[in-house]
Amino acid sequence: VHLVESGGDWVQPGGSMRLSCVASGFDFSDSSMSWARQAPYKRFEWVAAVEKDGQTFYSEFAKGRFTISRDNAKKTVYLDLTSLGAGASAVYYCAIDKPTANSWYYRGIQSLTDFASWGRGTQVTVSS
């Protein structure tokens, strides 16, 4: 299993960004995928998920500002970030959800070990 995130960068407050995660080594089209983030001195946060049928789930802070999507042909999952504030600065991780994933699973995510597998992350910095 291999997940490689990219797209993280420095951006000014109010800016936008697209994160990408290219997957290999497993059946991507049959897997539910998530994005999560970790900022220094803050708790780990699940951000959003897109299930194999395309259904999406979002954390409360992500609703209306972040959009998760997937391209099965490219084995890639995306996270579009808009209206970024300083609170969005974090390392963003792409992860494979456990097979039993549902809305309750997402609410209970507290660390990377709650996922089946994860990438190394990509740094997003929001600053003026």
C-alpha positions in Angstrom: 0.0 0.0 0.0 1.3 3.4 -1.0 -0.3 6.8 -0.5 1.5 9.9 -1.7 0.1 13.3 -0.8 1.0 16.5 -2.6 -0.2 20.1 -3.1 0.5 21.4 0.3 2.1 24.9 0.3 2.1 28.3 1.9 -1.0 30.4 1.2 -2.4 33.7 2.5 -5.6 33.8 4.6 -8.6 33.5 2.4 -6.7 31.6 -0.2 -7.5 28.2 -1.8 -5.5 25.0 -2.4 -6.0 21.5 -3.9 -4.4 18.6 -2.2 -3.9 15.3 -4.1 -3.2 11.8 -3.0 -2.1 9.1 -5.4 -2.7 5.6 -4.3 -1.2 2.3 -5.3 -0.9 -1.3 -4.0 -4.6 -1.9 -3.2 -8.0 -1.9 -4.8 -8.6 1.9 -4.8 -12.0 1.8 -6.4 -13.2 -0.6 -3.6 -11.9 1.6 -0.8 -13.3 4.4 1.2 -10.7 7.2 1.6 -10.3 10.0 4.1 -8.3 13.2 4.7 -7.2 14.1 8.2 -4.9 16.7 9.7 -2.6 17.3 12.6 -1.4 20.7 13.7 1.2 21.3 16.3 -0.1 21.3 19.9 -3.7 20.6 18.6 -5.6 17.4 18.6 -5.7 15.2 15.5 -8.8 15.9 13.3 -10.6 13.9 10.7 -11.5 16.2 7.8 -13.6 14.4 5.2 -14.2 11.0 3.6 -15.3 9.8 0.2 -16.7 6.3 0.1 -16.4 3.9 -2.9 -19.8 4.8 -4.1 -18.9 8.5 -4.1 -20.8 9.4 -0.9 -19.0 12.1 1.0 -18.8 12.9 4.7 -17.4 16.0 6.3 -16.4 17.2 9.7 -18.3 20.2 10.9 -15.4 22.6 10.3 -14.9 21.4 6.8 -18.5 21.7 5.6 -19.0 24.4 3.0 -15.3 25.1 2.8 -13.6 21.9 1.9 -14.5 19.4 -0.9 -13.3 15.8 -1.1 -13.5 14.0 -4.4 -12.0 11.0 -6.1 -10.9 9.8 -9.6 -10.8 6.0 -9.7 -9.2 6.0 -13.1 -6.3 8.0 -11.7 -6.4 6.3 -8.3 -6.4 9.7 -6.8 -8.3 11.4 -4.0 -8.5 15.2 -3.8 -9.2 17.7 -1.1 -10.1 21.2 -2.2 -9.6 23.8 0.5 -11.2 27.2 0.2 -11.5 30.3 2.5 -8.4 29.2 4.4 -7.7 30.6 7.8 -4.7 30.3 10.0 -6.5 27.5 11.8 -6.2 25.3 8.7 -2.4 25.2 9.0 -1.5 21.5 9.6 -0.1 18.4 8.0 -2.8 16.9 5.9 -2.8 13.1 5.6 -4.5 10.9 3.1 -5.8 7.6 4.5 -7.6 4.4 3.7 -10.7 3.9 5.9 -11.2 0.7 7.7 -13.7 -1.6 5.9 -16.4 -1.0 8.6 -16.4 2.8 7.9 -19.7 4.7 8.4 -20.7 8.0 9.9 -20.0 6.8 13.4 -16.6 5.6 12.5 -15.6 9.0 11.2 -16.8 10.7 14.3 -14.6 8.4 16.4 -11.4 9.0 14.6 -8.7 10.2 17.0 -5.4 9.3 15.3 -3.8 7.8 12.2 -4.0 4.4 13.8 -7.8 4.5 13.4 -7.3 4.1 9.7 -6.2 1.0 7.7 -3.2 2.8 6.2 -2.0 6.4 5.6 0.5 8.5 3.8 3.3 10.7 5.0 1.3 13.9 4.7 1.6 17.3 3.1 2.1 20.6 4.9 -0.4 23.4 4.5 0.6 26.7 6.0 -1.8 29.6 6.1 -0.1 32.9 7.0 0.1 36.5 5.9 
